[in-house]
């Protein structure tokens, strides 16, 4: 398997540190508001990566944090605490806000078939781990106290900018986002490990520490939670591309300074979901949620397909027209699968083998989900029996997560019920095309009236359209040849 590593700027063969397990860490949400569908694109792609690793035979342990303290609105060390901002907005406590939006996040994940990670840890549960790491960084000279806070000293590193070779001035805290520079810092790219003099008098969450009562900075939480559950080495760290700097850059700095060796081998970043007017973000008010998609009549899995049709390292442009196209493709795909006949026939392994190889080759090539989706259509077009097609579709869907067989069964059941009702008890099973269903019903009525010439004419008309019709007790079935 080849994965693009953001730290080396190239595709690399994936080789885990330990043959018996893949250690995978994914940055979780800051639970101060609903996740928008741009946020969820990252989680969809991370879900596919985890599921594909399992499909390929790896044992995976995946850990995710829940940020419920310490994340400021600038993503650096300035601005308002996001959790406090959410609590003020809704006149609730920070913990009430955290619980509500954590539950909402995982409900969105359920609707998008995103598997819950093996370990989900809120930042507030690991204060002792952060204090231990910070204490060690102070002892080793990688951190210092200033203005009551504890900072990481980036000047002690041979290389700070891991993911981009930016000019230091381009990423200066005082320049980025136009926020005021923290004058307590020795260097403008130093970052807070522990706040003891919060500028918020009403800061809700504080803990005792060797440096005074306070709370952790945002970046330290992922290092602490990862090491607590995955040890001192990490195979894959995932997140949205906006996490690369400063968050992931700072994670690497503090983790490797603390450990004294390389921490994570592969960094996988998912690019933005953009609207036609630019990057989707909560601050811009472009707040498209899974619930809103459902309110507008879209199946959330149509949005999942929309994400899979593009490569995770390409920016994806959202528009309602683009989503309509994905929803239409999803509906037609389910319709074609619903037309397959489940039987006790043996799986044609000779036909299945090249399709499995093609599916695996697509995902081995830096998780090319677009090509993997194309393999679904190759399965439907192949000459194998329906049992083989259904087996392969179910197998591939363990990775793609589109509920193909379940949705097809629902559609088949709904069509059978609708057709039987419309036909006064006559049973029609097809691909959900009302015009074809009408012709099939007219043929049945002609046969019932003993107008066999008309029945044959309609059958021939259907055959010319590539429709194969089969009479069964109480009705008829049809499919496209």
C-alpha atoms as one frame of an Amber mdcrd trajectory, in Angstrom:
protein
   0.000   0.000   0.000   1.263   3.461  -0.939   0.246   6.472   1.180   1.130
  10.100   0.570   3.063  11.296   3.605   2.640  15.026   4.201   5.905  15.060
   6.164   8.007  13.778   3.226   5.826  15.250   0.444   5.732  11.953  -1.437
   4.003   8.595  -1.631   5.615   5.961   0.537   5.088   2.250   1.010   3.100
   1.724   4.180   5.040  -0.417   6.646   3.741  -0.385  10.242   6.122  -0.237
  13.195   4.767  -3.516  14.537   3.606  -6.424  12.333   0.668  -7.290  14.568
  -1.009  -3.855  14.825  -1.443  -0.499  13.092  -1.586   2.421  15.519  -3.771
   5.152  14.070  -4.646   8.529  15.604  -7.207  10.938  14.195  -7.872  14.449
  15.463 -11.430  14.656  16.734 -13.855  17.584  16.852 -13.905  20.591  19.127
 -17.393  20.075  20.511 -18.664  23.645  20.762 -21.058  23.421  17.787 -22.392
  21.005  15.176 -19.902  19.579  12.703 -20.446  20.898   9.191 -20.166  18.621
   6.191 -16.708  20.013   5.426 -15.475  18.751   8.796 -17.140  15.423   8.131
 -15.371  14.926   4.805 -12.169  14.320   6.774 -13.849  11.774   9.017 -15.370
   9.950   6.023 -11.966   9.560   4.394 -10.282   8.537   7.647 -13.028   5.964
   8.103 -12.313   4.507   4.665  -8.603   4.337   5.466  -9.229   2.470   8.711
 -11.702   0.082   7.097  -9.394  -0.588   4.176  -6.494  -1.382   6.494  -8.736
  -3.922   8.224  -9.915  -5.276   4.846  -6.259  -5.673   3.807  -5.632  -7.844
   6.856  -4.193  -5.415   9.401  -5.223  -5.255  13.026  -5.947  -1.573  13.704
  -6.228   0.379  16.931  -7.626   3.821  16.260  -7.738   6.600  18.850  -9.579
   9.923  18.605  -9.646  12.881  20.972 -12.624  15.045  21.807 -11.512  18.635
  22.375 -13.537  20.036  25.259 -10.986  22.535  26.584  -8.080  24.672  25.393
  -8.921  25.295  21.715  -8.865  29.030  21.069 -10.591  30.642  18.101  -7.335
  31.520  16.310  -6.147  27.872  16.332  -2.986  29.267  17.942  -2.793  30.923
  21.373  -5.063  33.904  20.877  -8.746  34.604  20.618 -11.589  33.269  22.695
 -11.887  29.736  24.042 -14.234  27.923  21.638 -15.919  25.924  24.384 -16.582
  29.022  26.479 -17.897  30.772  23.373 -20.359  27.914  22.795 -21.473  27.942
  26.432 -22.141  31.688  26.346 -24.035  31.370  23.072 -26.443  28.789  24.452
 -26.474  29.794  28.135 -25.256  26.380  29.244 -22.241  25.066  31.101 -19.155
  24.064  29.132 -19.686  20.416  30.051 -23.314  20.532  28.923 -22.185  21.979
  25.605 -19.449  19.355  25.282 -21.793  16.439  25.926 -24.523  17.706  23.607
 -22.225  18.311  20.641 -20.236  15.125  21.242 -23.488  13.170  20.989 -24.494
  15.168  17.905 -21.138  14.466  16.249 -21.402  10.721  16.714 -25.004  10.769
  15.493 -23.751  12.427  12.297 -21.080   9.733  12.082 -23.717   7.020  12.445
 -25.776   8.483   9.613 -22.676   8.619   7.413 -21.583   5.067   8.322 -18.431
   6.353  10.021 -17.203   3.748  12.497 -16.624   4.941  16.055 -12.885   4.714
  16.846 -11.712   2.048  19.265 -10.819   4.727  21.830 -12.504   8.130  22.163
 -10.961  10.285  24.880 -12.038  13.785  25.947  -9.180  16.195  26.537 -10.370
  16.906  30.077  -9.736  13.256  31.072  -5.955  13.406  30.619  -4.746  16.369
  32.680  -2.185  14.213  34.545  -0.664  13.073  31.234  -0.241  16.659  30.033
   1.374  17.735  33.308   3.845  14.846  33.091   4.843  15.718  29.502   5.147
  19.456  30.230   7.234  18.803  33.350   9.644  16.686  31.322   9.887  19.327
  28.577  10.797  21.931  31.203  13.468  19.611  32.622  14.954  19.031  29.163
  15.030  22.735  28.338  12.416  22.602  25.592   9.907  24.668  27.553   9.991
  27.812  29.683   7.745  29.804  31.999   6.813  33.355  31.109   4.019  35.637
  32.234   2.633  32.817  34.344   2.210  30.456  31.370   4.352  27.569  30.134
   5.571  27.786  26.522   7.337  25.423  24.149  10.599  26.911  22.867  10.692
  26.315  19.108  14.208  27.801  18.835  15.582  24.603  20.403  14.511  22.548
  17.351  16.686  21.843  14.324  13.554  22.011  12.145  10.180  23.341  13.176
   8.245  23.592   9.890   7.621  19.946   9.013   4.880  20.108   6.405   5.700
  23.324   4.527   8.920  25.171   3.867   7.424  28.561   4.678   9.341  31.680
   5.486   9.056  32.094   9.249   7.462  35.513   8.798   4.642  33.981   6.748
   3.508  31.917   9.699   4.203  34.360  12.480   1.570  34.333  15.171   1.413
  38.106  15.143   0.770  38.129  11.397  -1.515  35.151  10.921  -5.198  36.075
  11.042  -4.353  39.610  12.204  -4.348  38.675  15.892  -2.311  40.371  18.594
   1.036  38.723  19.306   1.629  37.217  22.753   4.469  39.296  24.212   5.230
  36.584  26.789   6.786  34.446  24.064  10.532  34.429  23.433   9.937  33.535
  19.796   6.848  34.354  17.789   6.277  30.681  16.876   6.492  29.387  20.444
   3.211  27.988  21.701   1.423  27.560  25.008   1.581  24.221  26.797  -0.246
  25.399  29.931  -2.204  28.573  30.655  -2.131  29.867  34.226  -3.082  33.470
  33.575  -6.143  33.205  31.384  -7.429  36.432  29.936 -10.928  35.066  30.593
 -11.978  35.819  34.140 -14.836  33.375  33.840 -12.817  30.500  32.344 -14.886
  27.502  33.380 -12.404  24.631  33.468  -9.191  24.862  35.514  -6.947  22.371
  37.275  -4.122  22.466  39.798  -0.642  22.121  38.319   2.980  22.692  39.427
   2.747  26.088  37.699  -0.524  27.241  39.220  -4.220  26.749  38.579  -4.970
  26.716  34.884  -5.682  24.597  31.847  -3.783  22.934  28.976  -3.122  24.415
  25.565  -4.841  22.795  22.594  -1.804  21.120  21.043  -0.652  19.130  24.083
  -3.860  17.103  24.273  -3.279  15.012  21.151   0.262  14.121  22.195  -0.914
  13.106  25.658  -3.939  11.110  24.514  -1.997   9.341  21.756   0.834   8.299
  24.055  -1.597   7.178  26.755  -3.373   4.745  24.457  -0.872   3.978  21.667
   2.511   4.233  23.339   5.628   6.048  22.196   5.367   5.330  18.474   2.553
   6.018  16.065   2.009   4.666  12.556  -0.582   7.034  11.067  -1.829  10.436
  12.203  -4.782  11.885  10.270  -6.602  15.181  10.150  -7.851  17.958   7.933
  -5.225  19.948   6.042  -5.953  22.980   8.236  -4.536  20.986  11.178  -1.104
  20.695   9.542  -0.093  24.102  10.873   0.050  24.955  13.657  -1.591  21.988
  15.367   0.229  18.982  13.897   3.478  20.928  13.590   3.322  21.641  17.323
   2.346  18.064  18.158   5.493  16.801  16.447   7.669  19.409  18.174   6.515
  18.623  21.711   6.182  14.849  21.237   9.625  14.279  19.753  11.283  16.655
  22.229   9.641  14.712  25.050  10.355  11.238  23.640  13.797  11.878  22.188
  12.975  10.016  18.967  10.677  10.103  15.929   7.060   9.880  16.938   4.838
   9.283  13.894   5.789   7.759  10.524   2.872   8.758   8.242   0.880  11.990
   8.220  -2.335  11.871   6.185  -4.176  15.158   5.560  -7.572  15.534   3.901
  -8.082  18.679   1.840 -10.919  21.143   2.292 -14.474  20.931   1.129 -15.089
  24.282  -0.509 -18.229  26.055  -1.576 -18.262  27.984  -4.830 -17.330  31.048
  -2.753 -14.404  29.452  -0.929 -13.550  27.309   2.105 -16.491  26.134   4.176
 -16.234  27.253   7.794 -18.453  27.942  10.773 -17.105  31.477  11.122 -18.316
  32.375   7.625 -21.815  31.189   8.426 -21.803  28.545   5.682 -23.123  25.973
   8.080 -24.208  22.928   6.106 -24.901  19.982   8.381 -25.991  16.398   7.857
 -29.341  17.289   9.399 -29.819  20.059   6.844 -29.099  17.622   3.996 -31.728
  15.274   5.373 -34.227  18.100   5.743 -33.737  18.826   2.052 -34.464  15.185
   1.205 -30.938  13.834   0.684 -29.760  10.478   1.988 -26.580  11.203   4.010
 -24.932   8.306   2.191 -25.336  10.231  -1.075 -23.012  12.799   0.510 -20.620
  10.000   1.485 -20.578   8.870  -2.159 -19.992  12.495  -3.182 -16.859  12.484
  -1.002 -15.657   9.108  -2.298 -15.945  10.227  -5.916 -13.009  12.594  -5.356
  -9.491  11.961  -4.064  -8.892  13.000  -0.480  -5.868  15.104  -1.485  -7.931
  17.238  -3.851 -10.123  20.097  -2.736 -13.757  19.225  -3.323 -16.289  21.852
  -4.386 -19.745  21.504  -2.874 -22.827  22.750  -4.679 -26.390  21.525  -4.608
 -26.048  20.578  -8.271 -23.002  18.443  -7.496 -24.824  16.793  -4.613 -27.847
  16.184  -6.872 -25.560  14.387  -9.303 -24.153  12.215  -6.516 -27.636  11.483
  -5.172 -28.816  10.491  -8.645 -25.816   8.213  -9.122 -26.393   6.663  -5.697
 -30.061   5.996  -6.441 -29.291   4.378  -9.791 -26.548   2.265  -8.243 -28.921
   1.003  -5.555 -31.553   0.332  -8.229 -29.192  -1.825 -10.262 -28.148  -3.784
  -7.190 -31.790  -4.252  -6.169 -32.398  -5.960  -9.530 -29.843  -8.679  -8.766
 -31.265 -12.032  -7.761 -30.011 -13.499  -4.510 -29.662 -17.261  -4.852 -27.763
 -20.231  -3.549 -25.521 -20.311  -6.606 -21.795 -20.786  -6.056 -19.559 -17.744
  -6.199 -17.523 -17.629  -9.405 -14.080 -17.189  -7.865 -12.385 -16.997 -11.258
 -14.510 -13.984 -12.169 -14.204 -12.468  -8.687 -10.401 -12.555  -8.463  -9.550
  -9.809 -11.009 -12.255  -7.558  -9.581 -10.854  -7.957  -6.080  -7.387  -7.202
  -7.412  -8.643  -4.067  -9.168 -10.426  -2.857  -6.022  -7.346  -3.450  -3.892
  -5.066  -1.793  -6.459  -7.218   1.350  -6.396  -7.037   1.717  -2.625  -3.405
   0.631  -2.416  -2.677   3.658  -4.618  -2.981   6.302  -1.917  -6.605   5.472
  -1.154  -8.031   6.207  -4.605 -11.689   5.927  -3.669 -12.872   7.245  -7.014
 -11.379   4.246  -8.815 -12.656   1.951  -6.071 -16.208   3.200  -6.694 -15.707
   2.543 -10.419 -15.006  -1.102  -9.563 -18.585  -1.358  -8.240 -19.844  -0.683
 -11.758 -17.334  -3.171 -13.170 -18.878  -5.778 -10.875 -22.371  -4.985 -12.141
 -21.220  -5.234 -15.770 -19.221  -8.443 -15.424 -20.481 -11.781 -16.779 -20.535
 -13.530 -13.404 -23.757 -14.746 -11.797 -25.770 -12.489  -9.508 -24.601 -14.329
  -6.402 -20.977 -13.449  -7.252 -21.896  -9.827  -7.873 -23.737  -9.531  -4.570
 -20.876 -11.155  -2.691 -18.326  -8.747  -4.174 -20.508  -5.684  -3.666 -21.028
  -6.598  -0.018 -17.323  -7.246   0.434 -16.214  -3.953  -1.121 -18.863  -2.075
   0.818 -17.160  -3.131   4.057 -14.640  -0.445   3.054 -16.744   2.085   1.141
 -19.555   2.123   3.700 -22.454   2.897   1.347 -24.915   0.310   2.754 -25.343
  -1.050  -0.770 -26.999  -4.366   0.019 -29.145  -2.968   2.823 -30.431  -0.082
   0.700 -31.026  -2.422  -2.239 -33.086  -4.739  -0.033 -35.142  -1.777   1.198
 -35.731  -0.611  -2.365 -36.690  -4.084  -3.525 -39.179  -4.453  -0.703 -40.684
  -1.017  -1.344 -40.982  -1.677  -5.079 -42.625  -5.041  -4.522 -45.134  -3.518
  -2.136 -45.861  -0.566  -4.429 -46.092  -2.630  -7.591 -48.340  -5.210  -5.991
 -50.666  -2.504  -4.724 -50.738  -0.633  -8.057 -51.336  -3.784 -10.029 -54.216
  -5.017  -7.910 -52.152  -7.866  -6.533 -49.921  -8.376  -9.594 -46.288  -8.508
  -8.478 -43.592  -6.531 -10.377 -39.935  -6.534  -9.420 -37.558  -4.358 -11.424
 -35.209  -1.412 -11.172 -37.709   1.232 -10.185 -38.499   2.574 -13.663 -42.215
   3.545 -13.769 -42.392   3.421 -17.593 -41.035  -0.118 -17.731 -43.307  -1.175
 -14.860 -46.286   0.209 -16.790 -45.382  -1.820 -19.899 -44.925  -4.964 -17.830
 -48.358  -4.409 -16.274 -49.971  -3.792 -19.704 -48.462  -7.036 -20.953 -49.878
  -8.877 -17.954 -53.314  -7.363 -18.578 -53.123  -8.369 -22.261 -52.275 -11.943
 -21.322 -55.127 -12.008 -18.830 -57.480 -10.847 -21.618 -56.002 -13.576 -23.874
 -54.693 -10.892 -26.274 -51.488 -12.798 -26.810 -50.508 -10.811 -29.894 -50.476
  -7.589 -27.846 -48.596  -9.344 -25.028 -45.948 -10.535 -27.501 -45.684  -7.074
 -29.044 -45.025  -5.504 -25.638 -42.473  -8.211 -24.826 -40.656  -7.474 -28.102
 -40.743  -3.746 -27.349 -39.158  -4.415 -23.961 -36.542  -6.666 -25.523 -35.599
  -3.896 -27.965 -34.947  -1.660 -24.956 -32.648  -4.305 -23.502 -35.184  -5.431
 -20.923 -35.359  -9.100 -19.985 -38.733 -10.061 -18.499 -39.442 -13.239 -16.549
 -42.910 -14.417 -15.565 -43.163 -15.703 -12.004 -46.147 -16.912  -9.948 -48.335
 -13.876  -9.197 -46.299 -11.388 -11.233 -43.199 -10.702 -13.308 -39.571  -9.667
 -12.842 -37.470  -7.612 -15.214 -33.898  -6.454 -15.531 -31.684  -4.727 -18.047
 -29.552  -7.114 -20.052
